[in-house]
Amino acid sequence: MGETPHVSEPALDEQIAAYQREFADLDPQVEQIVSALGRLNRRMNVAYGRQNATLGISNAEWEVLKALVLSGPPYQLGPGDLAKRLGLTPAAMTHRIDRMVDEGLVTRDRDESNRVRVIIEITAEGRGKWLEAMRLATVFEGDLVQDLSPEERKSLGEVLIRLLRRVEQTQPDGGGRMEDLDRA
Protein backbone atom coordinates (compact mmCIF):
# COMPACT_ATOMS: atom_id res chain seq x y z
CA MET A 1 0.00 0.00 0.00
CA GLY A 2 1.21 3.49 -0.81
CA GLU A 3 1.43 6.32 1.67
CA THR A 4 -1.48 8.67 1.98
CA PRO A 5 -0.39 12.02 0.58
CA HIS A 6 -0.28 14.88 3.08
CA VAL A 7 -3.22 17.16 2.44
CA SER A 8 -2.77 20.52 4.09
CA GLU A 9 -5.55 22.63 5.43
CA PRO A 10 -6.57 25.43 3.04
CA ALA A 11 -5.49 28.95 3.89
CA LEU A 12 -8.05 30.71 6.06
CA ASP A 13 -9.12 33.12 3.31
CA GLU A 14 -9.54 30.17 0.90
CA GLN A 15 -11.68 28.35 3.45
CA ILE A 16 -13.89 31.39 4.01
CA ALA A 17 -14.26 31.94 0.25
CA ALA A 18 -15.33 28.30 -0.17
CA TYR A 19 -17.83 28.63 2.68
CA GLN A 20 -19.25 31.80 1.12
CA ARG A 21 -19.57 30.05 -2.22
CA GLU A 22 -21.55 27.22 -0.59
CA PHE A 23 -23.45 29.23 2.03
CA ALA A 24 -24.33 32.77 0.93
CA ASP A 25 -25.54 33.91 4.37
CA LEU A 26 -22.10 33.50 5.92
CA ASP A 27 -20.63 36.57 7.61
CA PRO A 28 -16.95 36.45 6.57
CA GLN A 29 -15.78 38.51 9.55
CA VAL A 30 -17.44 36.16 12.02
CA GLU A 31 -16.15 33.12 10.15
CA GLN A 32 -12.61 34.54 10.14
CA ILE A 33 -12.71 34.97 13.93
CA VAL A 34 -14.26 31.57 14.64
CA SER A 35 -12.05 29.68 12.19
CA ALA A 36 -8.88 31.39 13.44
CA LEU A 37 -9.79 30.58 17.06
CA GLY A 38 -10.49 26.96 16.13
CA ARG A 39 -7.21 26.56 14.28
CA LEU A 40 -5.26 28.31 17.03
CA ASN A 41 -6.83 26.03 19.64
CA ARG A 42 -5.96 22.89 17.65
CA ARG A 43 -2.40 23.98 17.02
CA MET A 44 -1.87 25.01 20.63
CA ASN A 45 -3.18 21.63 21.84
CA VAL A 46 -0.73 19.87 19.53
CA ALA A 47 2.14 22.02 20.84
CA TYR A 48 1.14 21.40 24.46
CA GLY A 49 0.89 17.68 23.69
CA ARG A 50 4.44 17.64 22.33
CA GLN A 51 5.72 19.48 25.40
CA ASN A 52 3.85 17.20 27.79
CA ALA A 53 5.12 14.12 25.95
CA THR A 54 8.70 15.21 26.73
CA LEU A 55 7.68 15.03 30.40
CA GLY A 56 6.07 11.61 30.02
CA ILE A 57 2.49 12.85 30.51
CA SER A 58 -0.48 13.33 28.20
CA ASN A 59 -2.62 16.44 27.85
CA ALA A 60 -5.40 14.49 29.60
CA GLU A 61 -3.14 13.74 32.56
CA TRP A 62 -2.03 17.36 32.68
CA GLU A 63 -5.69 18.39 32.90
CA VAL A 64 -6.16 16.18 35.98
CA LEU A 65 -3.00 17.56 37.59
CA LYS A 66 -4.18 21.10 36.80
CA ALA A 67 -7.60 20.46 38.40
CA LEU A 68 -5.91 19.16 41.55
CA VAL A 69 -3.55 22.14 41.75
CA LEU A 70 -6.43 24.58 41.15
CA SER A 71 -8.34 22.98 44.03
CA GLY A 72 -5.64 24.40 46.35
CA PRO A 73 -3.83 22.77 49.24
CA PRO A 74 -3.92 19.88 50.04
CA TYR A 75 -4.55 19.34 46.28
CA GLN A 76 -7.22 16.69 46.71
CA LEU A 77 -10.56 16.01 45.02
CA GLY A 78 -12.96 13.14 44.81
CA PRO A 79 -13.16 11.28 41.50
CA GLY A 80 -16.71 12.56 40.91
CA ASP A 81 -15.59 16.17 41.40
CA LEU A 82 -12.69 15.62 39.01
CA ALA A 83 -15.01 14.08 36.42
CA LYS A 84 -17.38 17.04 36.60
CA ARG A 85 -14.57 19.59 36.37
CA LEU A 86 -13.14 17.85 33.31
CA GLY A 87 -16.45 17.00 31.62
CA LEU A 88 -15.85 13.25 31.81
CA THR A 89 -18.02 10.30 32.69
CA PRO A 90 -17.20 8.60 35.99
CA ALA A 91 -15.94 5.53 34.08
CA ALA A 92 -13.58 7.62 31.93
CA MET A 93 -12.31 9.40 35.04
CA THR A 94 -11.68 6.10 36.81
CA HIS A 95 -9.67 4.84 33.83
CA ARG A 96 -7.59 8.03 33.76
CA ILE A 97 -6.99 7.91 37.52
CA ASP A 98 -5.95 4.23 37.31
CA ARG A 99 -3.23 5.13 34.79
CA MET A 100 -2.06 8.11 36.82
CA VAL A 101 -1.85 6.08 40.03
CA ASP A 102 0.24 3.47 38.19
CA GLU A 103 2.51 6.28 36.92
CA GLY A 104 2.94 7.76 40.40
CA LEU A 105 1.30 11.09 39.49
CA VAL A 106 -1.58 10.82 41.97
CA THR A 107 -2.66 8.68 44.90
CA ARG A 108 -6.11 7.22 45.52
CA ASP A 109 -7.03 6.62 49.15
CA ARG A 110 -10.12 6.29 51.31
CA ASP A 111 -11.12 9.37 53.29
CA GLU A 112 -10.35 8.53 56.93
CA SER A 113 -13.38 10.52 58.13
CA ASN A 114 -15.74 8.87 55.60
CA ARG A 115 -14.53 5.45 54.44
CA VAL A 116 -17.02 5.46 51.55
CA ARG A 117 -15.40 8.53 50.01
CA VAL A 118 -12.30 8.22 47.82
CA ILE A 119 -9.71 11.00 47.66
CA ILE A 120 -7.41 11.64 44.71
CA GLU A 121 -4.29 13.61 45.66
CA ILE A 122 -1.41 14.88 43.57
CA THR A 123 1.99 13.36 44.43
CA ALA A 124 5.30 15.20 44.57
CA GLU A 125 6.14 13.67 41.19
CA GLY A 126 2.80 14.78 39.75
CA ARG A 127 3.27 18.31 41.08
CA GLY A 128 6.80 18.39 39.65
CA LYS A 129 5.49 17.37 36.21
CA TRP A 130 2.74 19.99 36.44
CA LEU A 131 5.28 22.71 37.34
CA GLU A 132 7.62 21.73 34.48
CA ALA A 133 4.67 21.68 32.05
CA MET A 134 3.76 25.17 33.25
CA ARG A 135 7.34 26.36 32.68
CA LEU A 136 7.31 25.00 29.12
CA ALA A 137 3.85 26.43 28.44
CA THR A 138 4.89 29.85 29.73
CA VAL A 139 7.76 29.98 27.23
CA PHE A 140 5.53 28.80 24.37
CA GLU A 141 2.76 31.25 25.25
CA GLY A 142 5.23 34.13 25.59
CA ASP A 143 6.55 33.34 22.10
CA LEU A 144 2.97 33.15 20.80
CA VAL A 145 2.11 36.72 21.85
CA GLN A 146 5.56 38.28 21.48
CA ASP A 147 4.51 40.47 18.56
CA LEU A 148 1.58 41.99 20.46
CA SER A 149 2.02 45.19 22.39
CA PRO A 150 0.93 45.25 26.05
CA GLU A 151 -2.19 47.16 24.97
CA GLU A 152 -3.00 44.60 22.26
CA ARG A 153 -2.52 41.75 24.75
CA LYS A 154 -4.88 43.45 27.20
CA SER A 155 -7.50 44.14 24.50
CA LEU A 156 -7.28 40.62 23.07
CA GLY A 157 -7.61 39.11 26.52
CA GLU A 158 -10.69 41.22 27.27
CA VAL A 159 -12.35 40.35 23.94
CA LEU A 160 -11.67 36.63 24.36
CA ILE A 161 -13.09 36.68 27.89
CA ARG A 162 -16.25 38.36 26.57
CA LEU A 163 -16.62 35.64 23.94
CA LEU A 164 -16.01 32.94 26.55
CA ARG A 165 -18.63 34.43 28.88
CA ARG A 166 -21.13 34.55 26.02
CA VAL A 167 -20.66 30.85 25.31
CA GLU A 168 -20.82 29.98 29.01
CA GLN A 169 -24.08 31.92 29.40
CA THR A 170 -25.84 30.72 26.24
CA GLN A 171 -24.79 27.11 25.72
CA PRO A 172 -26.06 24.20 27.84
CA ASP A 173 -22.54 22.79 28.14
CA GLY A 174 -20.80 26.17 28.09
CA GLY A 175 -19.29 25.65 31.53
CA GLY A 176 -17.44 22.58 30.27
CA ARG A 177 -19.81 19.98 31.67
CA MET A 178 -22.51 18.49 29.47
CA GLU A 179 -25.92 18.13 31.09
CA ASP A 180 -26.35 14.57 29.84
CA LEU A 181 -23.24 13.54 31.76
CA ASP A 182 -24.71 14.94 34.99
CA ARG A 183 -27.46 12.31 34.72
CA ALA A 184 -24.94 9.49 34.19
VOZAZA-755154 format. One line per field, with one value per residue (C-alpha): residue number from 0; residue in three letters; chain; x negated, y negated, z. Coordinates in Angstrom, 3 decimals. Layout:
! VOZAZA-755154
pamar <- (NUM;...)
kollum <- (ALA;...)
kelo <- (A;...)
X <- (X;...)
Y <- (Y;...)
Z <- (Z;...)
***
This chain:
! VOZAZA-755154
pamar <- (0;1;2;3;4;5;6;7;8;9;10;11;12;13;14;15;16;17;18;19;20;21;22;23;24;25;26;27;28;29;30;31;32;33;34;35;36;37;38;39;40;41;42;43;44;45;46;47;48;49;50;51;52;53;54;55;56;57;58;59;60;61;62;63;64;65;66;67;68;69;70;71;72;73;74;75;76;77;78;79;80;81;82;83;84;85;86;87;88;89;90;91;92;93;94;95;96;97;98;99;100;101;102;103;104;105;106;107;108;109;110;111;112;113;114;115;116;117;118;119;120;121;122;123;124;125;126;127;128;129;130;131;132;133;134;135;136;137;138;139;140;141;142;143;144;145;146;147;148;149;150;151;152;153;154;155;156;157;158;159;160;161;162;163;164;165;166;167;168;169;170;171;172;173;174;175;176;177;178;179;180;181;182;183)
kollum <- (MET;GLY;GLU;THR;PRO;HIS;VAL;SER;GLU;PRO;ALA;LEU;ASP;GLU;GLN;ILE;ALA;ALA;TYR;GLN;ARG;GLU;PHE;ALA;ASP;LEU;ASP;PRO;GLN;VAL;GLU;GLN;ILE;VAL;SER;ALA;LEU;GLY;ARG;LEU;ASN;ARG;ARG;MET;ASN;VAL;ALA;TYR;GLY;ARG;GLN;ASN;ALA;THR;LEU;GLY;ILE;SER;ASN;ALA;GLU;TRP;GLU;VAL;LEU;LYS;ALA;LEU;VAL;LEU;SER;GLY;PRO;PRO;TYR;GLN;LEU;GLY;PRO;GLY;ASP;LEU;ALA;LYS;ARG;LEU;GLY;LEU;THR;PRO;ALA;ALA;MET;THR;HIS;ARG;ILE;ASP;ARG;MET;VAL;ASP;GLU;GLY;LEU;VAL;THR;ARG;ASP;ARG;ASP;GLU;SER;ASN;ARG;VAL;ARG;VAL;ILE;ILE;GLU;ILE;THR;ALA;GLU;GLY;ARG;GLY;LYS;TRP;LEU;GLU;ALA;MET;ARG;LEU;ALA;THR;VAL;PHE;GLU;GLY;ASP;LEU;VAL;GLN;ASP;LEU;SER;PRO;GLU;GLU;ARG;LYS;SER;LEU;GLY;GLU;VAL;LEU;ILE;ARG;LEU;LEU;ARG;ARG;VAL;GLU;GLN;THR;GLN;PRO;ASP;GLY;GLY;GLY;ARG;MET;GLU;ASP;LEU;ASP;ARG;ALA)
kelo <- (A;A;A;A;A;A;A;A;A;A;A;A;A;A;A;A;A;A;A;A;A;A;A;A;A;A;A;A;A;A;A;A;A;A;A;A;A;A;A;A;A;A;A;A;A;A;A;A;A;A;A;A;A;A;A;A;A;A;A;A;A;A;A;A;A;A;A;A;A;A;A;A;A;A;A;A;A;A;A;A;A;A;A;A;A;A;A;A;A;A;A;A;A;A;A;A;A;A;A;A;A;A;A;A;A;A;A;A;A;A;A;A;A;A;A;A;A;A;A;A;A;A;A;A;A;A;A;A;A;A;A;A;A;A;A;A;A;A;A;A;A;A;A;A;A;A;A;A;A;A;A;A;A;A;A;A;A;A;A;A;A;A;A;A;A;A;A;A;A;A;A;A;A;A;A;A;A;A;A;A;A;A;A;A)
X <- (0.000;-1.214;-1.431;1.480;0.388;0.276;3.220;2.772;5.552;6.569;5.495;8.051;9.115;9.543;11.677;13.886;14.262;15.333;17.829;19.249;19.572;21.553;23.449;24.329;25.544;22.100;20.630;16.949;15.783;17.444;16.146;12.615;12.714;14.255;12.054;8.885;9.793;10.493;7.206;5.263;6.833;5.964;2.396;1.869;3.183;0.729;-2.138;-1.139;-0.893;-4.440;-5.723;-3.853;-5.123;-8.697;-7.679;-6.067;-2.488;0.476;2.622;5.399;3.141;2.028;5.694;6.161;2.999;4.178;7.596;5.915;3.554;6.426;8.336;5.644;3.831;3.916;4.547;7.218;10.557;12.964;13.159;16.706;15.589;12.689;15.012;17.384;14.572;13.143;16.448;15.851;18.019;17.196;15.945;13.584;12.313;11.676;9.670;7.590;6.987;5.952;3.227;2.065;1.855;-0.242;-2.508;-2.936;-1.302;1.584;2.664;6.106;7.028;10.125;11.124;10.347;13.376;15.736;14.526;17.019;15.399;12.298;9.711;7.407;4.289;1.406;-1.993;-5.302;-6.138;-2.799;-3.273;-6.797;-5.492;-2.740;-5.279;-7.617;-4.667;-3.759;-7.342;-7.310;-3.845;-4.893;-7.765;-5.526;-2.757;-5.229;-6.550;-2.971;-2.108;-5.565;-4.511;-1.577;-2.024;-0.932;2.188;2.996;2.524;4.879;7.502;7.282;7.614;10.690;12.352;11.673;13.091;16.251;16.619;16.010;18.634;21.134;20.656;20.823;24.082;25.835;24.792;26.064;22.540;20.795;19.286;17.437;19.815;22.510;25.921;26.347;23.239;24.711;27.455;24.941)
Y <- (0.000;-3.487;-6.316;-8.668;-12.016;-14.877;-17.161;-20.517;-22.635;-25.433;-28.949;-30.712;-33.118;-30.166;-28.346;-31.385;-31.938;-28.296;-28.635;-31.805;-30.046;-27.218;-29.234;-32.769;-33.913;-33.500;-36.574;-36.448;-38.505;-36.156;-33.116;-34.536;-34.967;-31.569;-29.681;-31.391;-30.584;-26.961;-26.564;-28.315;-26.032;-22.885;-23.978;-25.012;-21.631;-19.865;-22.016;-21.396;-17.682;-17.638;-19.476;-17.198;-14.119;-15.213;-15.032;-11.610;-12.848;-13.328;-16.441;-14.490;-13.740;-17.364;-18.394;-16.180;-17.565;-21.097;-20.458;-19.162;-22.141;-24.579;-22.982;-24.402;-22.766;-19.882;-19.345;-16.692;-16.012;-13.138;-11.282;-12.564;-16.169;-15.620;-14.077;-17.036;-19.585;-17.852;-16.998;-13.254;-10.298;-8.599;-5.532;-7.618;-9.404;-6.095;-4.836;-8.031;-7.908;-4.231;-5.134;-8.110;-6.076;-3.474;-6.277;-7.757;-11.089;-10.816;-8.678;-7.217;-6.617;-6.289;-9.372;-8.532;-10.522;-8.868;-5.449;-5.465;-8.535;-8.219;-10.997;-11.645;-13.610;-14.881;-13.360;-15.202;-13.667;-14.782;-18.309;-18.394;-17.369;-19.990;-22.706;-21.734;-21.676;-25.173;-26.358;-25.001;-26.430;-29.851;-29.978;-28.804;-31.254;-34.129;-33.336;-33.154;-36.720;-38.281;-40.469;-41.990;-45.190;-45.249;-47.165;-44.598;-41.752;-43.453;-44.137;-40.618;-39.108;-41.218;-40.348;-36.629;-36.684;-38.360;-35.644;-32.940;-34.430;-34.548;-30.847;-29.980;-31.920;-30.724;-27.108;-24.200;-22.788;-26.173;-25.648;-22.585;-19.984;-18.493;-18.126;-14.575;-13.541;-14.938;-12.308;-9.486)
Z <- (0.000;-0.808;1.665;1.977;0.583;3.083;2.441;4.094;5.426;3.042;3.894;6.061;3.306;0.900;3.454;4.006;0.248;-0.171;2.677;1.118;-2.216;-0.592;2.032;0.927;4.366;5.924;7.615;6.566;9.550;12.023;10.153;10.143;13.926;14.643;12.189;13.438;17.058;16.135;14.278;17.026;19.641;17.654;17.016;20.631;21.840;19.530;20.836;24.461;23.689;22.332;25.396;27.794;25.954;26.729;30.404;30.020;30.506;28.195;27.854;29.598;32.557;32.679;32.901;35.982;37.586;36.803;38.401;41.548;41.748;41.154;44.031;46.354;49.244;50.041;46.275;46.705;45.022;44.809;41.501;40.913;41.403;39.015;36.421;36.596;36.374;33.308;31.624;31.814;32.688;35.986;34.082;31.933;35.038;36.814;33.829;33.762;37.522;37.307;34.791;36.816;40.031;38.191;36.919;40.403;39.492;41.974;44.904;45.516;49.150;51.306;53.287;56.933;58.126;55.600;54.436;51.549;50.014;47.823;47.662;44.714;45.662;43.568;44.427;44.572;41.190;39.746;41.081;39.648;36.210;36.444;37.340;34.482;32.047;33.251;32.680;29.124;28.443;29.728;27.228;24.367;25.254;25.585;22.104;20.803;21.854;21.485;18.558;20.458;22.393;26.045;24.966;22.259;24.747;27.201;24.503;23.069;26.520;27.269;23.945;24.355;27.887;26.565;23.937;26.546;28.881;26.017;25.312;29.007;29.399;26.245;25.722;27.838;28.144;28.090;31.528;30.272;31.667;29.465;31.088;29.843;31.758;34.986;34.719;34.193)
***
